[in-house]
Amino acid sequence: MDRILVLGCGMVGKTIVEDLAIDFEVTVADIDPDALKPLSAKEHITTRQIGVDDDKILKELMADKDLIVTAVPGSIGYNTLKLVIEQDKNVVDISFFEEDPFGLNELAIKHEVTAIVDCGIAPGLSNLILGHYNSRIEVSEFSCYVGGLPVNREKPFEYKAPFSVSDVLEEYTRDARFVVNGEIVIKPSLTDIELLKFDEIGELEAFNTDGLRTLLKMTQIPNMKEKTLRYPGHAELMKSFREAGLFDKDLVEVNGLKIRPIDLTLKLLSQSWKLQEGEPELTVMKVNIMGKVQGEEVHVDFSLYDKYDAEKNHSSMSRTTGFTCTAVARMILENKFNHHGVFPPELLSREDGSFEYVLDKLKERNVNINLVESSVLKESESH
């Protein structure tokens, strides 16, 4: 039985561990004993309470493992990924780090490592979808709308964080990059608010966030955008926080103490945005792709809707992010993708069947997916 090490046991990390433990021996490492406790007595799972900055112990833990999964906060994601690659270990990464992952590509090739980055729902599954269709049609436009939300709307935020609050604030502070007529455009996050209606939820707002990431480098599509979904009003509230300086990272002096405003904001929001045990929430994603096949216009509409799994106590965000990650982990362990280097999910489509493989794994886990393709596209492939 293959052996896997999962670094990070937050909400998403926990779901990844439990899903992989169905088929593999899994060790999970985290500094928080309370996060590890629910997993400590489960079959095929070993827990280790350590900090991911303890390089010596991490190297020892990795030594006999067949695959590493990194599910750590984005602030330490890049350095953690680098350490894993240096140990000659294949890795699937879901951390939302700011650095360019391709800075580690030569290192991964040198160590003969397969490293799949940004392997969550978006970025992640959204990239895989685009990569799949970009190899089949001449894509002219790609848009992705995605968000995780509480079922119960409570003022003033109407939001709970289904993953690291620090990573949520990164979405609100990093400039958003998108593509218009072949040119990269940069705008502040939380801008260009638009309203969309969803049958299962009602009206949501969408705003710019920096979710395209590797797609900006790996594709030549003339129009691309990614937006985050929230209940209406959330973006304006967060813009007020940002404009008031509550997200600033420079030190300010308060009563003789020097602090970063974002650290205080993070501390307070981590309490009010904490998703409580058993609290129902949902994840929704809508991907639209337009292009041409043999000169004829075609479109692809992909939608995903998922809710909290009360039986297994898995949040929808941990399911949709985690099961995408575990599907790709299984692909590597089954030798379905064995190229060396750093690969975002859009490049997994170089292997026939990878898109269908991941979707099948999600459907097996009861993630609600709806895919609609133009009849022209279907007809072109039947000939």
Secondary structure as GFF3:
##gff-version 3
##sequence-region A 1 383
A	DSSP	beta_strand	3	7	.	.	.	ID=ss1
A	DSSP	alpha_helix	11	20	.	.	.	ID=ss2
A	DSSP	beta_strand	25	30	.	.	.	ID=ss3
A	DSSP	alpha_helix	33	36	.	.	.	ID=ss4
A	DSSP	three_ten_helix	37	39	.	.	.	ID=ss5
A	DSSP	beta_strand	45	49	.	.	.	ID=ss6
A	DSSP	alpha_helix	55	62	.	.	.	ID=ss7
A	DSSP	beta_strand	67	70	.	.	.	ID=ss8
A	DSSP	alpha_helix	74	86	.	.	.	ID=ss9
A	DSSP	beta_strand	91	93	.	.	.	ID=ss10
A	DSSP	three_ten_helix	101	104	.	.	.	ID=ss11
A	DSSP	alpha_helix	105	110	.	.	.	ID=ss12
A	DSSP	beta_strand	114	116	.	.	.	ID=ss13
A	DSSP	alpha_helix	125	134	.	.	.	ID=ss14
A	DSSP	beta_strand	138	150	.	.	.	ID=ss15
A	DSSP	alpha_helix	165	173	.	.	.	ID=ss16
A	DSSP	beta_strand	176	180	.	.	.	ID=ss17
A	DSSP	beta_strand	183	187	.	.	.	ID=ss18
A	DSSP	beta_strand	194	198	.	.	.	ID=ss19
A	DSSP	beta_strand	202	208	.	.	.	ID=ss20
A	DSSP	alpha_helix	215	218	.	.	.	ID=ss21
A	DSSP	beta_strand	223	230	.	.	.	ID=ss22
A	DSSP	alpha_helix	234	243	.	.	.	ID=ss23
A	DSSP	beta_strand	252	254	.	.	.	ID=ss24
A	DSSP	beta_strand	257	259	.	.	.	ID=ss25
A	DSSP	alpha_helix	261	272	.	.	.	ID=ss26
A	DSSP	beta_strand	281	293	.	.	.	ID=ss27
A	DSSP	beta_strand	296	307	.	.	.	ID=ss28
A	DSSP	alpha_helix	316	333	.	.	.	ID=ss29
A	DSSP	beta_strand	341	343	.	.	.	ID=ss30
A	DSSP	three_ten_helix	345	350	.	.	.	ID=ss31
A	DSSP	alpha_helix	354	364	.	.	.	ID=ss32
A	DSSP	beta_strand	368	373	.	.	.	ID=ss33
A	DSSP	alpha_helix	375	382	.	.	.	ID=ss34
###
